[in-house]
Amino acid sequence: PANDILHIAAEEVISEVQILDPLGRILHKESPLSASSAILMERFPGGIYLVQVSLQQGGQRVYRAVKD
């Protein structure tokens, strides 16, 4: 669970991170262009979110994040 900050780390450069609600709507989008990112979760209400991480070398992963 994340309260204030969601930390994302990868072994490759992250080209884009999207936070989506359960209906697939994009709530936040950023392009960190580094191997890590920290997203402030304070503005989002408690619930379940999808975190879509795209890597610069190709490939994409989707994770579930829970905010208390």
All heavy atoms as TSV, in Angstrom:
chain	resi	resn	atom	element	x	y	z
A	1	PRO	N	N	0.816	-1.210	0.000
A	1	PRO	CA	C	0.000	0.000	0.000
A	1	PRO	C	C	0.857	1.272	0.000
A	1	PRO	O	O	1.920	1.295	0.587
A	1	PRO	CB	C	-0.808	-0.098	1.282
A	1	PRO	CG	C	-0.788	-1.536	1.654
A	1	PRO	CD	C	0.482	-2.090	1.103
A	2	ALA	N	N	0.372	2.266	-0.660
A	2	ALA	CA	C	1.053	3.563	-0.712
A	2	ALA	C	C	0.151	4.602	-0.063
A	2	ALA	O	O	-1.056	4.587	-0.247
A	2	ALA	CB	C	1.334	3.946	-2.153
A	3	ASN	N	N	0.747	5.490	0.693
A	3	ASN	CA	C	-0.018	6.572	1.293
A	3	ASN	C	C	0.295	7.894	0.620
A	3	ASN	O	O	-0.571	8.522	0.051
A	3	ASN	CB	C	0.246	6.667	2.795
A	3	ASN	CG	C	-0.448	5.578	3.558
A	3	ASN	OD1	O	-1.550	5.195	3.220
A	3	ASN	ND2	N	0.196	5.052	4.580
A	4	ASP	N	N	1.550	8.293	0.703
A	4	ASP	CA	C	1.926	9.599	0.190
A	4	ASP	C	C	2.740	9.527	-1.093
A	4	ASP	O	O	2.545	10.319	-2.002
A	4	ASP	CB	C	2.737	10.369	1.236
A	4	ASP	CG	C	1.920	10.627	2.493
A	4	ASP	OD1	O	0.695	10.823	2.368
A	4	ASP	OD2	O	2.501	10.631	3.580
A	5	ILE	N	N	3.671	8.582	-1.176
A	5	ILE	CA	C	4.562	8.492	-2.329
A	5	ILE	C	C	4.617	7.060	-2.828
A	5	ILE	O	O	4.779	6.119	-2.051
A	5	ILE	CB	C	5.987	8.964	-1.962
A	5	ILE	CG1	C	5.954	10.408	-1.492
A	5	ILE	CG2	C	6.921	8.815	-3.154
A	5	ILE	CD1	C	7.276	10.921	-0.984
A	6	LEU	N	N	4.495	6.895	-4.141
A	6	LEU	CA	C	4.635	5.601	-4.791
A	6	LEU	C	C	6.002	5.593	-5.465
A	6	LEU	O	O	6.264	6.405	-6.351
A	6	LEU	CB	C	3.530	5.391	-5.822
A	6	LEU	CG	C	3.619	4.119	-6.658
A	6	LEU	CD1	C	3.471	2.886	-5.774
A	6	LEU	CD2	C	2.550	4.127	-7.737
A	7	HIS	N	N	6.886	4.701	-5.007
A	7	HIS	CA	C	8.228	4.601	-5.573
A	7	HIS	C	C	8.246	3.494	-6.624
A	7	HIS	O	O	7.761	2.391	-6.369
A	7	HIS	CB	C	9.246	4.275	-4.476
A	7	HIS	CG	C	9.384	5.365	-3.462
A	7	HIS	ND1	N	10.184	6.461	-3.665
A	7	HIS	CD2	C	8.818	5.532	-2.249
A	7	HIS	CE1	C	10.098	7.254	-2.616
A	7	HIS	NE2	N	9.271	6.710	-1.740
A	8	ILE	N	N	8.835	3.802	-7.785
A	8	ILE	CA	C	8.951	2.840	-8.877
A	8	ILE	C	C	10.424	2.747	-9.248
A	8	ILE	O	O	11.083	3.773	-9.426
A	8	ILE	CB	C	8.129	3.296	-10.096
A	8	ILE	CG1	C	6.655	3.403	-9.708
A	8	ILE	CG2	C	8.316	2.337	-11.259
A	8	ILE	CD1	C	5.807	4.083	-10.743
A	9	ALA	N	N	10.936	1.529	-9.355
A	9	ALA	CA	C	12.329	1.317	-9.740
A	9	ALA	C	C	12.399	0.203	-10.774
A	9	ALA	O	O	11.635	-0.760	-10.718
A	9	ALA	CB	C	13.168	0.956	-8.520
A	10	ALA	N	N	13.310	0.365	-11.728
A	10	ALA	CA	C	13.484	-0.628	-12.784
A	10	ALA	C	C	14.973	-0.797	-13.056
A	10	ALA	O	O	15.789	0.029	-12.650
A	10	ALA	CB	C	12.757	-0.179	-14.050
A	11	GLU	N	N	15.320	-1.864	-13.736
A	11	GLU	CA	C	16.717	-2.083	-14.117
A	11	GLU	C	C	17.057	-1.338	-15.402
A	11	GLU	O	O	18.228	-1.246	-15.761
A	11	GLU	CB	C	16.988	-3.576	-14.262
A	11	GLU	CG	C	16.889	-4.316	-12.938
A	11	GLU	CD	C	17.197	-5.786	-13.072
A	11	GLU	OE1	O	17.688	-6.216	-14.138
A	11	GLU	OE2	O	16.955	-6.516	-12.104
A	12	GLU	N	N	16.052	-0.844	-16.107
A	12	GLU	CA	C	16.236	-0.090	-17.341
A	12	GLU	C	C	15.663	1.312	-17.161
A	12	GLU	O	O	15.015	1.600	-16.168
A	12	GLU	CB	C	15.492	-0.768	-18.495
A	12	GLU	CG	C	15.959	-2.157	-18.826
A	12	GLU	CD	C	15.126	-2.753	-19.938
A	12	GLU	OE1	O	14.706	-2.023	-20.859
A	12	GLU	OE2	O	14.849	-3.957	-19.869
A	13	VAL	N	N	15.871	2.150	-18.161
A	13	VAL	CA	C	15.321	3.505	-18.128
A	13	VAL	C	C	13.811	3.435	-18.361
A	13	VAL	O	O	13.340	2.790	-19.295
A	13	VAL	CB	C	15.990	4.386	-19.207
A	13	VAL	CG1	C	15.315	5.737	-19.291
A	13	VAL	CG2	C	17.463	4.554	-18.898
A	14	ILE	N	N	13.068	4.107	-17.507
A	14	ILE	CA	C	11.606	4.173	-17.619
A	14	ILE	C	C	11.270	5.352	-18.527
A	14	ILE	O	O	11.657	6.480	-18.253
A	14	ILE	CB	C	10.958	4.379	-16.240
A	14	ILE	CG1	C	11.308	3.217	-15.310
A	14	ILE	CG2	C	9.447	4.530	-16.375
A	14	ILE	CD1	C	10.958	3.468	-13.856
A	15	SER	N	N	10.563	5.082	-19.615
A	15	SER	CA	C	10.210	6.159	-20.532
A	15	SER	C	C	8.897	6.836	-20.154
A	15	SER	O	O	8.723	8.026	-20.384
A	15	SER	CB	C	10.138	5.660	-21.977
A	15	SER	OG	O	9.156	4.659	-22.108
A	16	GLU	N	N	7.976	6.067	-19.550
A	16	GLU	CA	C	6.689	6.664	-19.195
A	16	GLU	C	C	6.028	5.876	-18.068
A	16	GLU	O	O	6.119	4.655	-18.031
A	16	GLU	CB	C	5.761	6.697	-20.403
A	16	GLU	CG	C	4.455	7.416	-20.153
A	16	GLU	CD	C	3.622	7.517	-21.416
A	16	GLU	OE1	O	2.989	6.511	-21.782
A	16	GLU	OE2	O	3.638	8.583	-22.030
A	17	VAL	N	N	5.368	6.601	-17.182
A	17	VAL	CA	C	4.573	6.002	-16.108
A	17	VAL	C	C	3.190	6.625	-16.169
A	17	VAL	O	O	3.058	7.851	-16.282
A	17	VAL	CB	C	5.185	6.269	-14.715
A	17	VAL	CG1	C	4.278	5.722	-13.620
A	17	VAL	CG2	C	6.566	5.674	-14.604
A	18	GLN	N	N	2.157	5.782	-16.136
A	18	GLN	CA	C	0.781	6.269	-16.106
A	18	GLN	C	C	0.076	5.662	-14.904
A	18	GLN	O	O	0.245	4.476	-14.620
A	18	GLN	CB	C	0.021	5.879	-17.366
A	18	GLN	CG	C	0.524	6.525	-18.619
A	18	GLN	CD	C	-0.313	6.137	-19.829
A	18	GLN	OE1	O	-1.238	5.337	-19.755
A	18	GLN	NE2	N	0.021	6.715	-20.968
A	19	ILE	N	N	-0.707	6.472	-14.224
A	19	ILE	CA	C	-1.577	5.993	-13.150
A	19	ILE	C	C	-2.991	6.029	-13.700
A	19	ILE	O	O	-3.452	7.068	-14.175
A	19	ILE	CB	C	-1.494	6.894	-11.894
A	19	ILE	CG1	C	-0.048	7.053	-11.427
A	19	ILE	CG2	C	-2.388	6.355	-10.787
A	19	ILE	CD1	C	0.575	5.817	-10.875
A	20	LEU	N	N	-3.665	4.883	-13.662
A	20	LEU	CA	C	-5.019	4.778	-14.194
A	20	LEU	C	C	-5.989	4.358	-13.101
A	20	LEU	O	O	-5.622	3.602	-12.190
A	20	LEU	CB	C	-5.073	3.740	-15.318
A	20	LEU	CG	C	-4.197	4.024	-16.528
A	20	LEU	CD1	C	-2.893	3.274	-16.427
A	20	LEU	CD2	C	-4.907	3.651	-17.792
A	21	ASP	N	N	-7.219	4.821	-13.212
A	21	ASP	CA	C	-8.251	4.368	-12.277
A	21	ASP	C	C	-8.750	3.004	-12.739
A	21	ASP	O	O	-8.370	2.527	-13.813
A	21	ASP	CB	C	-9.365	5.408	-12.138
A	21	ASP	CG	C	-10.221	5.583	-13.375
A	21	ASP	OD1	O	-10.109	4.795	-14.347
A	21	ASP	OD2	O	-11.030	6.535	-13.386
A	22	PRO	N	N	-9.608	2.330	-11.976
A	22	PRO	CA	C	-10.090	0.998	-12.360
A	22	PRO	C	C	-10.848	0.971	-13.691
A	22	PRO	O	O	-10.971	-0.082	-14.302
A	22	PRO	CB	C	-11.009	0.602	-11.199
A	22	PRO	CG	C	-10.493	1.363	-10.037
A	22	PRO	CD	C	-10.031	2.677	-10.609
A	23	LEU	N	N	-11.323	2.115	-14.163
A	23	LEU	CA	C	-12.031	2.171	-15.446
A	23	LEU	C	C	-11.084	2.439	-16.617
A	23	LEU	O	O	-11.510	2.520	-17.760
A	23	LEU	CB	C	-13.114	3.255	-15.409
A	23	LEU	CG	C	-14.204	3.042	-14.360
A	23	LEU	CD1	C	-15.145	4.234	-14.333
A	23	LEU	CD2	C	-14.959	1.758	-14.627
A	24	GLY	N	N	-9.785	2.578	-16.329
A	24	GLY	CA	C	-8.804	2.791	-17.383
A	24	GLY	C	C	-8.546	4.244	-17.735
A	24	GLY	O	O	-7.832	4.529	-18.687
A	25	ARG	N	N	-9.116	5.169	-16.977
A	25	ARG	CA	C	-8.881	6.595	-17.241
A	25	ARG	C	C	-7.521	7.007	-16.691
A	25	ARG	O	O	-7.183	6.658	-15.557
A	25	ARG	CB	C	-9.973	7.449	-16.600
A	25	ARG	CG	C	-11.344	7.236	-17.243
A	25	ARG	CD	C	-12.354	8.101	-16.565
A	25	ARG	NE	N	-12.534	7.594	-15.191
A	25	ARG	CZ	C	-13.641	7.687	-14.495
A	25	ARG	NH1	N	-14.677	8.310	-14.987
A	25	ARG	NH2	N	-13.717	7.198	-13.284
A	26	ILE	N	N	-6.762	7.756	-17.485
A	26	ILE	CA	C	-5.446	8.211	-17.064
A	26	ILE	C	C	-5.598	9.372	-16.084
A	26	ILE	O	O	-6.184	10.394	-16.406
A	26	ILE	CB	C	-4.599	8.638	-18.278
A	26	ILE	CG1	C	-4.384	7.454	-19.214
A	26	ILE	CG2	C	-3.256	9.207	-17.823
A	26	ILE	CD1	C	-3.740	7.815	-20.533
A	27	LEU	N	N	-5.066	9.189	-14.877
A	27	LEU	CA	C	-5.132	10.213	-13.845
A	27	LEU	C	C	-3.827	10.988	-13.732
A	27	LEU	O	O	-3.818	12.134	-13.290
A	27	LEU	CB	C	-5.450	9.578	-12.489
A	27	LEU	CG	C	-6.729	8.742	-12.426
A	27	LEU	CD1	C	-6.854	8.098	-11.066
A	27	LEU	CD2	C	-7.938	9.599	-12.741
A	28	HIS	N	N	-2.732	10.349	-14.109
A	28	HIS	CA	C	-1.411	10.981	-13.999
A	28	HIS	C	C	-0.519	10.346	-15.050
A	28	HIS	O	O	-0.590	9.144	-15.311
A	28	HIS	CB	C	-0.831	10.744	-12.603
A	28	HIS	CG	C	0.551	11.265	-12.436
A	28	HIS	ND1	N	0.813	12.595	-12.193
A	28	HIS	CD2	C	1.758	10.643	-12.480
A	28	HIS	CE1	C	2.113	12.764	-12.092
A	28	HIS	NE2	N	2.706	11.590	-12.262
A	29	LYS	N	N	0.342	11.163	-15.661
A	29	LYS	CA	C	1.263	10.673	-16.675
A	29	LYS	C	C	2.559	11.458	-16.556
A	29	LYS	O	O	2.538	12.676	-16.409
A	29	LYS	CB	C	0.632	10.894	-18.055
A	29	LYS	CG	C	1.406	10.354	-19.205
A	29	LYS	CD	C	0.594	10.595	-20.477
A	29	LYS	CE	C	1.282	10.053	-21.679
A	29	LYS	NZ	N	0.494	10.246	-22.904
A	30	GLU	N	N	3.685	10.744	-16.588
A	30	GLU	CA	C	4.968	11.429	-16.544
A	30	GLU	C	C	6.009	10.604	-17.299
A	30	GLU	O	O	5.827	9.412	-17.508
A	30	GLU	CB	C	5.428	11.691	-15.120
A	30	GLU	CG	C	5.749	10.474	-14.311
A	30	GLU	CD	C	6.224	10.838	-12.910
A	30	GLU	OE1	O	5.522	11.596	-12.225
A	30	GLU	OE2	O	7.293	10.353	-12.524
A	31	SER	N	N	7.071	11.271	-17.696
A	31	SER	CA	C	8.177	10.641	-18.416
A	31	SER	C	C	9.468	10.871	-17.630
A	31	SER	O	O	10.170	11.865	-17.868
A	31	SER	CB	C	8.298	11.231	-19.821
A	31	SER	OG	O	7.124	11.017	-20.554
A	32	PRO	N	N	9.802	9.981	-16.702
A	32	PRO	CA	C	10.964	10.218	-15.843
A	32	PRO	C	C	12.319	10.106	-16.552
A	32	PRO	O	O	13.274	10.746	-16.155
A	32	PRO	CB	C	10.828	9.163	-14.759
A	32	PRO	CG	C	9.959	8.112	-15.321
A	32	PRO	CD	C	9.075	8.788	-16.319
A	33	LEU	N	N	12.418	9.284	-17.593
A	33	LEU	CA	C	13.664	9.048	-18.321
A	33	LEU	C	C	14.833	8.737	-17.386
A	33	LEU	O	O	15.952	9.221	-17.551
A	33	LEU	CB	C	13.997	10.221	-19.241
A	33	LEU	CG	C	12.965	10.486	-20.351
A	33	LEU	CD1	C	13.365	11.689	-21.166
A	33	LEU	CD2	C	12.761	9.259	-21.221
A	34	SER	N	N	14.544	7.918	-16.393
A	34	SER	CA	C	15.552	7.407	-15.467
A	34	SER	C	C	15.090	6.015	-15.022
A	34	SER	O	O	14.018	5.565	-15.411
A	34	SER	CB	C	15.733	8.344	-14.276
A	34	SER	OG	O	14.587	8.315	-13.458
A	35	ALA	N	N	15.880	5.375	-14.197
A	35	ALA	CA	C	15.535	4.025	-13.747
A	35	ALA	C	C	14.625	4.024	-12.523
A	35	ALA	O	O	14.273	2.973	-12.017
A	35	ALA	CB	C	16.799	3.230	-13.457
A	36	SER	N	N	14.233	5.217	-12.061
A	36	SER	CA	C	13.334	5.276	-10.911
A	36	SER	C	C	12.425	6.498	-11.005
A	36	SER	O	O	12.695	7.433	-11.754
A	36	SER	CB	C	14.128	5.324	-9.603
A	36	SER	OG	O	14.886	6.506	-9.542
A	37	SER	N	N	11.353	6.437	-10.241
A	37	SER	CA	C	10.390	7.530	-10.214
A	37	SER	C	C	9.678	7.511	-8.868
A	37	SER	O	O	9.509	6.457	-8.261
A	37	SER	CB	C	9.374	7.358	-11.340
A	37	SER	OG	O	8.421	8.382	-11.337
A	38	ALA	N	N	9.291	8.684	-8.414
A	38	ALA	CA	C	8.513	8.810	-7.180
A	38	ALA	C	C	7.286	9.667	-7.506
A	38	ALA	O	O	7.419	10.794	-7.953
A	38	ALA	CB	C	9.334	9.446	-6.082
A	39	ILE	N	N	6.119	9.114	-7.296
A	39	ILE	CA	C	4.878	9.795	-7.640
A	39	ILE	C	C	4.130	10.145	-6.366
A	39	ILE	O	O	3.902	9.277	-5.510
A	39	ILE	CB	C	3.996	8.906	-8.547
A	39	ILE	CG1	C	4.753	8.605	-9.839
A	39	ILE	CG2	C	2.658	9.559	-8.825
A	39	ILE	CD1	C	4.097	7.579	-10.721
A	40	LEU	N	N	3.757	11.403	-6.238
A	40	LEU	CA	C	2.979	11.848	-5.077
A	40	LEU	C	C	1.557	11.322	-5.205
A	40	LEU	O	O	0.862	11.602	-6.173
A	40	LEU	CB	C	2.975	13.370	-4.985
A	40	LEU	CG	C	4.322	14.021	-4.708
A	40	LEU	CD1	C	4.175	15.541	-4.731
A	40	LEU	CD2	C	4.883	13.566	-3.382
A	41	MET	N	N	1.112	10.573	-4.223
A	41	MET	CA	C	-0.213	9.960	-4.243
A	41	MET	C	C	-1.210	10.700	-3.354
A	41	MET	O	O	-2.350	10.290	-3.235
A	41	MET	CB	C	-0.110	8.495	-3.789
A	41	MET	CG	C	0.730	7.607	-4.686
A	41	MET	SD	S	0.000	7.368	-6.315
A	41	MET	CE	C	-1.374	6.279	-5.934
A	42	GLU	N	N	-0.787	11.802	-2.751
A	42	GLU	CA	C	-1.644	12.537	-1.813
A	42	GLU	C	C	-2.954	12.980	-2.440
A	42	GLU	O	O	-3.987	13.003	-1.788
A	42	GLU	CB	C	-0.906	13.769	-1.297
A	42	GLU	CG	C	0.335	13.451	-0.513
A	42	GLU	CD	C	1.175	14.683	-0.247
A	42	GLU	OE1	O	1.117	15.647	-1.035
A	42	GLU	OE2	O	1.896	14.664	0.762
A	43	ARG	N	N	-2.919	13.350	-3.708
A	43	ARG	CA	C	-4.116	13.913	-4.353
A	43	ARG	C	C	-5.146	12.866	-4.776
A	43	ARG	O	O	-6.256	13.193	-5.143
A	43	ARG	CB	C	-3.708	14.736	-5.565
A	43	ARG	CG	C	-3.024	13.907	-6.613
A	43	ARG	CD	C	-2.548	14.740	-7.748
A	43	ARG	NE	N	-1.577	13.959	-8.493
A	43	ARG	CZ	C	-0.884	14.406	-9.467
A	43	ARG	NH1	N	-1.034	15.645	-9.851
A	43	ARG	NH2	N	-0.035	13.646	-10.086
A	44	PHE	N	N	-4.755	11.591	-4.714
A	44	PHE	CA	C	-5.679	10.535	-5.118
A	44	PHE	C	C	-6.424	9.995	-3.907
A	44	PHE	O	O	-5.827	9.790	-2.850
A	44	PHE	CB	C	-4.924	9.378	-5.788
A	44	PHE	CG	C	-4.140	9.778	-6.999
A	44	PHE	CD1	C	-2.771	9.623	-7.039
A	44	PHE	CD2	C	-4.770	10.319	-8.109
A	44	PHE	CE1	C	-2.036	9.978	-8.152
A	44	PHE	CE2	C	-4.048	10.683	-9.233
A	44	PHE	CZ	C	-2.682	10.517	-9.260
A	45	PRO	N	N	-7.720	9.748	-4.039
A	45	PRO	CA	C	-8.452	9.148	-2.917
A	45	PRO	C	C	-8.026	7.693	-2.720
A	45	PRO	O	O	-7.420	7.090	-3.604
A	45	PRO	CB	C	-9.918	9.238	-3.366
A	45	PRO	CG	C	-9.878	9.364	-4.838
A	45	PRO	CD	C	-8.574	10.027	-5.187
A	46	GLY	N	N	-8.345	7.142	-1.569
A	46	GLY	CA	C	-8.029	5.747	-1.292
A	46	GLY	C	C	-8.696	4.830	-2.301
A	46	GLY	O	O	-9.798	5.096	-2.760
A	47	GLY	N	N	-8.007	3.775	-2.677
A	47	GLY	CA	C	-8.561	2.821	-3.629
A	47	GLY	C	C	-7.471	2.066	-4.355
A	47	GLY	O	O	-6.296	2.114	-3.999
A	48	ILE	N	N	-7.872	1.374	-5.411
A	48	ILE	CA	C	-6.955	0.566	-6.214
A	48	ILE	C	C	-6.694	1.284	-7.535
A	48	ILE	O	O	-7.624	1.760	-8.191
A	48	ILE	CB	C	-7.541	-0.831	-6.469
A	48	ILE	CG1	C	-7.734	-1.564	-5.133
A	48	ILE	CG2	C	-6.642	-1.642	-7.401
A	48	ILE	CD1	C	-8.455	-2.874	-5.252
A	49	TYR	N	N	-5.420	1.323	-7.919
A	49	TYR	CA	C	-5.009	1.987	-9.152
A	49	TYR	C	C	-4.130	1.054	-9.966
A	49	TYR	O	O	-3.490	0.156	-9.428
A	49	TYR	CB	C	-4.221	3.264	-8.832
A	49	TYR	CG	C	-5.059	4.279	-8.115
A	49	TYR	CD1	C	-5.093	4.313	-6.728
A	49	TYR	CD2	C	-5.850	5.175	-8.819
A	49	TYR	CE1	C	-5.890	5.228	-6.059
A	49	TYR	CE2	C	-6.646	6.087	-8.156
A	49	TYR	CZ	C	-6.662	6.107	-6.782
A	49	TYR	OH	O	-7.449	7.001	-6.125
A	50	LEU	N	N	-4.117	1.275	-11.263
A	50	LEU	CA	C	-3.215	0.548	-12.149
A	50	LEU	C	C	-2.042	1.460	-12.461
A	50	LEU	O	O	-2.229	2.640	-12.744
A	50	LEU	CB	C	-3.927	0.140	-13.438
A	50	LEU	CG	C	-5.127	-0.783	-13.254
A	50	LEU	CD1	C	-5.809	-1.014	-14.591
A	50	LEU	CD2	C	-4.695	-2.102	-12.658
A	51	VAL	N	N	-0.839	0.896	-12.413
A	51	VAL	CA	C	0.373	1.653	-12.713
A	51	VAL	C	C	0.985	1.006	-13.947
A	51	VAL	O	O	1.439	-0.140	-13.894
A	51	VAL	CB	C	1.360	1.605	-11.530
A	51	VAL	CG1	C	2.601	2.422	-11.850
A	51	VAL	CG2	C	0.699	2.092	-10.261
A	52	GLN	N	N	0.981	1.734	-15.040
A	52	GLN	CA	C	1.518	1.233	-16.298
A	52	GLN	C	C	2.903	1.833	-16.506
A	52	GLN	O	O	3.049	3.046	-16.577
A	52	GLN	CB	C	0.590	1.620	-17.442
A	52	GLN	CG	C	1.003	1.076	-18.776
A	52	GLN	CD	C	-0.045	1.366	-19.817
A	52	GLN	OE1	O	-1.229	1.106	-19.622
A	52	GLN	NE2	N	0.385	1.924	-20.925
A	53	VAL	N	N	3.916	0.965	-16.587
A	53	VAL	CA	C	5.301	1.400	-16.723
A	53	VAL	C	C	5.814	0.964	-18.091
A	53	VAL	O	O	5.795	-0.225	-18.411
A	53	VAL	CB	C	6.183	0.791	-15.606
A	53	VAL	CG1	C	7.627	1.224	-15.754
A	53	VAL	CG2	C	5.643	1.166	-14.236
A	54	SER	N	N	6.263	1.933	-18.889
A	54	SER	CA	C	6.847	1.649	-20.205
A	54	SER	C	C	8.343	1.889	-20.129
A	54	SER	O	O	8.791	2.909	-19.605
A	54	SER	CB	C	6.244	2.568	-21.268
A	54	SER	OG	O	4.857	2.371	-21.355
A	55	LEU	N	N	9.110	0.926	-20.652
A	55	LEU	CA	C	10.562	1.019	-20.620
A	55	LEU	C	C	11.102	1.545	-21.934
A	55	LEU	O	O	10.534	1.283	-23.002
A	55	LEU	CB	C	11.173	-0.345	-20.302
A	55	LEU	CG	C	10.708	-0.977	-18.995
A	55	LEU	CD1	C	11.258	-2.384	-18.861
A	55	LEU	CD2	C	11.111	-0.122	-17.815
A	56	GLN	N	N	12.213	2.251	-21.867
A	56	GLN	CA	C	12.785	2.874	-23.063
A	56	GLN	C	C	13.262	1.819	-24.059
A	56	GLN	O	O	13.192	2.036	-25.265
A	56	GLN	CB	C	13.935	3.790	-22.664
A	56	GLN	CG	C	14.364	4.732	-23.764
A	56	GLN	CD	C	15.320	5.785	-23.259
A	56	GLN	OE1	O	16.132	5.519	-22.387
A	56	GLN	NE2	N	15.206	6.971	-23.799
A	57	GLN	N	N	13.735	0.687	-23.589
A	57	GLN	CA	C	14.212	-0.373	-24.472
A	57	GLN	C	C	13.066	-1.201	-25.051
A	57	GLN	O	O	13.293	-2.154	-25.774
A	57	GLN	CB	C	15.171	-1.299	-23.706
A	57	GLN	CG	C	16.416	-0.612	-23.217
A	57	GLN	CD	C	17.328	-0.195	-24.352
A	57	GLN	OE1	O	17.414	-0.870	-25.365
A	57	GLN	NE2	N	17.975	0.946	-24.195
A	58	GLY	N	N	11.853	-0.832	-24.736
A	58	GLY	CA	C	10.681	-1.592	-25.169
A	58	GLY	C	C	10.163	-2.417	-24.009
A	58	GLY	O	O	10.873	-2.692	-23.054
A	59	GLY	N	N	8.948	-2.773	-24.093
A	59	GLY	CA	C	8.338	-3.542	-23.020
A	59	GLY	C	C	7.495	-2.655	-22.128
A	59	GLY	O	O	7.746	-1.450	-22.014
A	60	GLN	N	N	6.504	-3.279	-21.561
A	60	GLN	CA	C	5.557	-2.542	-20.727
A	60	GLN	C	C	5.048	-3.489	-19.659
A	60	GLN	O	O	4.816	-4.667	-19.917
A	60	GLN	CB	C	4.416	-2.056	-21.610
A	60	GLN	CG	C	3.451	-1.136	-20.954
A	60	GLN	CD	C	2.434	-0.646	-21.974
A	60	GLN	OE1	O	1.664	-1.440	-22.480
A	60	GLN	NE2	N	2.451	0.625	-22.248
A	61	ARG	N	N	4.881	-2.960	-18.472
A	61	ARG	CA	C	4.349	-3.752	-17.365
A	61	ARG	C	C	3.213	-2.959	-16.717
A	61	ARG	O	O	3.245	-1.739	-16.685
A	61	ARG	CB	C	5.421	-4.018	-16.334
A	61	ARG	CG	C	6.625	-4.693	-16.881
A	61	ARG	CD	C	6.794	-6.022	-16.238
A	61	ARG	NE	N	8.088	-6.571	-16.629
A	61	ARG	CZ	C	8.208	-7.778	-17.108
A	61	ARG	NH1	N	7.162	-8.537	-17.240
A	61	ARG	NH2	N	9.369	-8.239	-17.439
A	62	VAL	N	N	2.259	-3.688	-16.181
A	62	VAL	CA	C	1.143	-3.068	-15.463
A	62	VAL	C	C	1.110	-3.679	-14.060
A	62	VAL	O	O	1.154	-4.901	-13.898
A	62	VAL	CB	C	-0.196	-3.297	-16.178
A	62	VAL	CG1	C	-1.338	-2.696	-15.378
A	62	VAL	CG2	C	-0.170	-2.699	-17.580
A	63	TYR	N	N	1.081	-2.803	-13.064
A	63	TYR	CA	C	1.035	-3.216	-11.662
A	63	TYR	C	C	-0.208	-2.641	-11.004
A	63	TYR	O	O	-0.765	-1.667	-11.473
A	63	TYR	CB	C	2.282	-2.696	-10.919
A	63	TYR	CG	C	3.569	-3.166	-11.523
A	63	TYR	CD1	C	4.260	-2.386	-12.443
A	63	TYR	CD2	C	4.103	-4.408	-11.175
A	63	TYR	CE1	C	5.445	-2.825	-13.006
A	63	TYR	CE2	C	5.283	-4.849	-11.729
A	63	TYR	CZ	C	5.951	-4.050	-12.647
A	63	TYR	OH	O	7.125	-4.484	-13.209
A	64	ARG	N	N	-0.598	-3.252	-9.909
A	64	ARG	CA	C	-1.700	-2.763	-9.125
A	64	ARG	C	C	-1.145	-2.059	-7.888
A	64	ARG	O	O	-0.250	-2.585	-7.238
A	64	ARG	CB	C	-2.582	-3.926	-8.699
A	64	ARG	CG	C	-4.018	-3.557	-8.602
A	64	ARG	CD	C	-4.899	-4.725	-8.302
A	64	ARG	NE	N	-4.573	-5.845	-9.159
A	64	ARG	CZ	C	-4.947	-7.089	-8.929
A	64	ARG	NH1	N	-5.646	-7.371	-7.881
A	64	ARG	NH2	N	-4.611	-8.049	-9.742
A	65	ALA	N	N	-1.647	-0.895	-7.594
A	65	ALA	CA	C	-1.228	-0.161	-6.397
A	65	ALA	C	C	-2.462	0.144	-5.552
A	65	ALA	O	O	-3.521	0.482	-6.092
A	65	ALA	CB	C	-0.536	1.140	-6.772
A	66	VAL	N	N	-2.320	0.009	-4.259
A	66	VAL	CA	C	-3.404	0.298	-3.331
A	66	VAL	C	C	-3.022	1.522	-2.518
A	66	VAL	O	O	-1.931	1.586	-1.955
A	66	VAL	CB	C	-3.653	-0.912	-2.391
A	66	VAL	CG1	C	-4.734	-0.573	-1.383
A	66	VAL	CG2	C	-4.011	-2.138	-3.184
A	67	LYS	N	N	-3.919	2.477	-2.478
A	67	LYS	CA	C	-3.698	3.667	-1.651
A	67	LYS	C	C	-4.653	3.596	-0.470
A	67	LYS	O	O	-5.848	3.416	-0.628
A	67	LYS	CB	C	-3.943	4.950	-2.416
A	67	LYS	CG	C	-3.697	6.153	-1.507
A	67	LYS	CD	C	-3.688	7.427	-2.234
A	67	LYS	CE	C	-3.273	8.559	-1.333
A	67	LYS	NZ	N	-4.279	9.056	-0.477
A	68	ASP	N	N	-4.091	3.720	0.720
A	68	ASP	CA	C	-4.912	3.700	1.942
A	68	ASP	C	C	-5.651	5.000	2.107
A	68	ASP	O	O	-5.278	6.036	1.686
A	68	ASP	CB	C	-4.032	3.465	3.176
A	68	ASP	CG	C	-3.480	2.046	3.179
A	68	ASP	OD1	O	-4.089	1.150	2.585
A	68	ASP	OD2	O	-2.405	1.844	3.784
